[in-house]
Amino acid sequence: MPRRILFVCLGNICRSPAAEGVMRVRLPGYDYDSAGTSGWHVGEPPYPPMRRAAAARGYPVDDLRARQFSPGDFDAFDLIVTMDDDNLATVEAMRPQGSDTRVLRCVDFLKDTVTDHVPDPYYTGDFETVLDMLEEAAAGLELAMKQAETG
């Protein structure tokens, strides 16, 4: 059963740190982290509008700092969750030979998937929809974890 879960987006300043924050509150008891496929924002805190939107819903993310995804993450985590297909492709292209770490899309945990990705609010400005999706994904991830526990 996955105990260490990594969330991945492009810059690690909006979607993936928000996912980490949502899961820390909604689904405690697991080790979470987040990363970006690019190195543009390494060391930076989450994007201020995302920090405000997440905090307004009770998801503090101010302590997080952006980092870049690396092949070593396949060994460090049991499950890697990407925010879109580009992130998925980038992560899979870095998979070390022989690694069996599961990589799924965040939308795979949504009950009624109407989209194939979590939209990037850095470009859309729609932080609320992203948080809605992440909250729903938390419920789906919790269900998947319970199913994994019962076999």
N, C-alpha and C positions, 0 to 999 in steps of 0.2 A: 504494500500500500504506500502511495506517495506520502512522504512526510516533509520533503523539501521541494518547494514549488517556486519557479522563476517565471515572471511575467516579462514579455519582451515587446517593445514597440520600436519606432524609428529612432527617436532622440532621447528617450527615457526622461522626459520632462512633463508629459501629460498622461497618456493612457496607462502605461505600465506602472508608474508610481501610484497612480490613482487606484489601479487594480490591487497593488500591494496594500495600500491603505484600507481599501474596502474589505479585503480578505482578512487583514489583521483584526478588524473589528467584528465582522460578520461570521468568520470561521476561524476562531482562535485555536491554538494548539498545534499549528504547523509552522515550519520555518519558511518565511517568504523573502523574496528579493525581487528586484526588477533591474532590467538592463535595456540598452538600446543597441540596435544594429549599427548605428553610426556613432562616431566619437565626437560629434559636434559640441555636445553639452557636458562632457565629462567633468565631474566635480560640481556642477551647478545644482541648486535645489529645483524642485518642480516649478513649472511655469506659474507665475503669480496668480493668474485667473483660475488655474486648476487648483492651486492651494486654497484659494478662497472658496471655491465651489465645494471642494471636498470637505473643508473644515465646517462649512455651513450644514453639512449632513452628518457631522460627527466623525469624520475620517481625517485625523491629523496626518499630514505627510511632510511637514516642515523639516523633519529630521533626515529625510532621504536626500541622497546625492546621486546624480546621474553617473552611470558607468557604462562601458561598452561590453557587449556580449563577447565571450571568447569560447573557443573549443573546450576549455577546461570546465565550462559550465555543464557540459554533458555528464561529467563525473561528479560535480558538486550538487546536482539536483536530480530528483526522481521524476519530475514532470516539468516540462517547459510549455508555457502557454503564450502564444503569439496573438497580436492584435489584428493582423491582416495577412493576406497571402504573400505579400512581398516580404514581410518579416519572417514568415514561415519558410519561404524559399532561401532567404539569407541564412537563417539558422541551420536548415538542413544541409546547405552547401558547406557548412563548417563542421558537420558531424564527423567525429573521429571514426575511423574504421573499427567495426566491432561494437560500437556503442548501441545499446538498446533502449536508451532513455526515450520515453514517450514525448512527442511534440504534438500538441493540439492547438487549435485556434480557440480563442475565447468564445467565439460564437457557437462552438460545439457544445457549450454548456447552457445555452439559451433554450428555453422550452419551445418557443415559436420563433425560429430564426427567420427573419424577414430580410436579412442582409448577410453578406458573406464576410463582413469585417466590422470592427469597431472603428467608427470614423475618427479622424484625427482632429481634435478640437483646436489644436494650434492653428489649423487652417480654416476650420468651419466656425469656430467661436461657440459651438454648441456643447458646453461642458455638462449641462444637465442631462442630455440624451446619453452621453458617454457614461455618466454616473448611474443612470437608470439601467443601462445595459450591464454594467459591472455588478450592480446589486442583484440583478436577475442571474447573472453568471455565478455569483457566490452561492445562490440557492442550488443551481445545477451542479456546481462543483461539490457542494456538501452532499448532495444525493449520490453523486458518483463515488465519493469517498466512503459513504456508508455501504454502498453496494460492493465496493472493493473489500471492505472489512468482512462482510458476510459471505464473500466468495461467490 
